[in-house]
């Protein structure tokens, strides 16, 4: 990268993205401290210094020790699923404690936060538009699923901490074991219940996503917000066709998401606890035909996706058990 080596703390370093970011940083000469929630004997196959800590209950002293000598924190640790109590603990409380400890160090590290493309508005007026960093964020988060709500709050916590902050908003990360995502519909065994054919799927290859975080760790694009998606995201129809060439789905059942949307709107006044696909705003956010842009990441981070998305799909399928 041609920049000064950094001392980097990565939270969630044993996760799907975390492992790839650790490898990318090592590849460019950075020193890595890998935060994990619990140490697993023999789990680390690299030279990272492992730190075992439950961020949601960590004390200032524990966090201060983990942050000692660190130039930048890449904060990946969060709950990827679960209801609000899980998100509040593992995403929000963890971020509050971490950012407070960072702000209280003698020389606060820079923060690179992993957010999500899910934070954008599900306003019906956005149908057919390009989702980029100028797109409004969701203004009615209580109508969305717990993950999207938590990511919105997490960004606010990070901004309020007074740190030098860079926010990356990846799309669905494509890699071994990660090919299906909520923008396609519902997968049940060999069957895909396909809810929409138009619009793009916001994908990014795992290796390209990891490289974006490594670039941000060097200080590139500091203070900015960046969508991390492929140069040309596949259409839903094209992505499903690529998946079928890999052997899944064997059967596709078409069902318009707009039918579910009408049902969801009818159920909404009842105040029931409903799954995401029966919440109108969540359904629109996942299925509304839109496109995605990454121009700001290309200019601000100097990031260029290197793996053609067709190649990434094929590689992910071949590596998926």
N, C-alpha and C positions, 0 to 999 in steps of 0.2 A: 504493500500500500504506500510505501515511501513516507511514512510518518513515524513519530516517536512511539516506541512500544508503551503500552498502557498496562496498568494493573487493574484487572476487571473482576468484579464480583458478579456472578450470574446466579440469580435466584431461579429455582426450578430447573437446575442444571441436569437433572436426570430424566427430564421429560422428553417428549418427541422432538420438539424444537430445541430444547436446551442442549441436548447432546450434540446436535448439528452446529449450534453456535459455539460451543466449547471447541469442537474440532476446527472450525473456521478461524477462531482466534489464535489457537495454537499454530495454525498454518501460517500466520503472519507475525509470529514472534511475541505475542502478548503473554503476560502472566495472568493465569486464571485461578480464581478462587471459586470453587463450585459449591453453591448452597444446595443442600438436599434436606428433605424433611426428616429422613432417618437414614443412617448409614447401613448399606447392605454389604456384608463381607464379600470382597472380591468383585464388587459391581463396577468399579472404575477401572477402565483400561487405558487411562491417559495419565498425564503428570499433574493434573489439577489438584490443588489443595482442597480437600473436601471439608465442608463445614455443615454439621447436622444441626438444624434449628427449626422449630415450629414458629414461623414468623408471627402467627396470630397470637401467641402468648409469650413471645420473647421479651426479655427485660432490656432496658436501655443498656445495661452493662454487657449483656450478651451480644446485642447488635453492634455496640461500639467496638467490641473485639472483632467481630466479623468484618467491620468496615475499616479497620486499621490499615493504613497504607494504600487504600483503594482510590484510584483515580476516577473510575466510572462504574456505576451499577447498571447492569442490564436486568430489568425486573420482568421476568417471564412467569413467575409463580402465580397461579390463580386457579380458581375452580373452573373447569371447562363445562361442567354440568351441575345439576342439583338445584334445589329450591332456594328461596331467598336466604334462609338461615345459613346454608352452606356458603353461598356467595358472600354474605356479610362477614363470615368468619375468615374464610380462606382467601378471599380476594380483597375485601375492603379493610378489615381490621389489620390484616397483614401489611397492606400498603400504608395505612396510617402509621403503624409502628415503625416501619422501615424508613419512610420519608422523614418522620420526626427525628429519628436517630441520625439520619444523614444530615439534616439541617443543623443538628447540634454538634457536629464534629468541627474541629478547628478549621479544617479546609474541606468544606462539603464536596463530595464527589458529584460529578454530573450524573444525571439519571436518563436512561433510555427505557421508556415504558412500552411494553407490548400491549397495545389495545386491540381493537378489532374493527373490521369493516362494518360490524353490526351496529355501531353507534349512530349511523346515519338515519335520517328521518324516513318513516314509511308513508309519508304524505302521498296520496294517490296522484297528486299533480306531478310527481317525479317520474311517473311511468314513461318509458321511452327516452329518458334523459341519461346523461353521463354522470355517474356518481364519482365526484372527485372531492378534494379537500375544501372546496367552496360550497359543497352541498350542506344544507342545514343539518345539524344534529337533531336527534329525536327530542321533541318537546313534550311528549306525553309518555314518559318512560314506564309509568305504571300499567300501560296497556301492552307493554312488550314482555318478552320472556325474561327470566331472572338473569340470564347471562348478559343480555344486552343492557339491562338496567344497571347491573354491577359495573360493566365496562364504562358506562357514562359517568357513574359516580367515581370510579377509580381515576379517570382522567381529571376530574375536578379536584380530588384529593392531591394528586401529583402537582397540579398547577398551583394549588394553594400553599404548597410546601416552601415556595420561594427558592427552588433549586434551578440550576441550568437544566432544562428539560427538553428532551426530544421524544416525540410520540410517533410510533410506527403502528399503522393499522393494517395488518395483513388480512388478506382474504382467506379462503379455505386452503390450508396447506396440504399439498399433494406429495405423498411419499409412501413408502412401504406400509401397508396396513391402513392407509388413509386415502381412499378413493371416493367413497360415497360421502355426500354432504347434504345438508338440509335444503339446499337450493334446487335439488332435483325432484324431491318428493319423499315417498316413504318406501324403504326397502324391507321386504319381509321374505326371508329365505331367498329363493331364486327369482322372486318377483319384485319388480319396481312399479309402485303406483305412481305414475308420472302425472304431475299436476300442472305442468306448463312446458311448452316446447320452445317458446320465443325467449329472447333476452339472453344475456351472458351469465356464465357461472364465474364468480370472482375467485380465480385460482392463482396460486403461486407455488412453484416447485420448492421443496424443502431446502435444497442447496442454495437457491437464489434468495429465499427468505432469510436464511442464516447469514448470508453475505451482507444483506441490508443491515442487520443488527451489528455485524462486525464493523461496517463502515461507520455507523452512527457512534459506535464506541470510540472511534478515533477523534470524534468531535465534528465530523462532517455533518452539515445540516443542523448544527446545534440550535435549539430553540424552535425548530420547525415541527410540522405535523405532516406525515407522509403515508399515503396509501401504498401498500406493498402488494401489487398484483402483477400478473403477466402483461407483457406488452399488448398482446391480443388474447383476451380471455375467450375461451371456446363458447359457442352457443350451447344452449341446453341440448338441442338436437344433436349437435356434433359431439358433445361430451358423452351422451348416452350411446351414440354409435361407436365411439372409441371403447367404452366400457364393454359393450357387447362383443367386440372383437376379442376382448380378453376373457370372455366366457360368462360375464354377468352384466345385466340380468338375462336369464333365459326367457322370461316372459315379461311383457310390459303391459300394464293396464292403464289406459288413459282415464283421467278424472280431472275435470277443470277445477283449479283452485278457487275459481269464482263461485262455484256452487258451495264449496266449504265456507267461503267468505260470507255468503248470504246466511248460511246456517250459524256461523259464528256471531254475526251481528244480531240474529234473532235470540241467541242464547245470552248475549252480553248483559242485558238488563237483569237477568236472574241472579247475578253475582256469584256464579259457581266458580270453583277452582278448576279451570280447564287447561288441557295441554296446549302447547304452543300453536299447533295447527288449527285450533279452534279459538284462537284469539285474533280478532281481525287485523290489528296492527302487526302482529308477529307474522301472520300469514302473508300480508302484503310485503313486508320487509324481505321475506324469503323468496317469494314467487313473482312479485311484480316485475315485468320485463324491463330491464334497464341495462346500461353498459357501464364500464368501469375505466377510469383513467389513472395513469401512474406518472404523468409528465412532471409533477413536482418532485417526486423521488428521483427521477432521472437528472433533473437539474440541480436540486438542492443537496442530495446525498452523493451525486455522481454514481448512482446505482444503475446497472444495466442487467436485466434478466438475461442469463446466458443459456439456459436450457430451454429449447423450444417446448412449448407446453404439450405438443403431441408426443415428443420424446419422453417427457416427464410422466405422462399418463401411461405410456407403454412400460417404462421402467418400474413405476409403482405397481402396476398390475403383475408384472413378472416377479416382483419381490414380495407380493402379498400371498400369505399362505392360503 
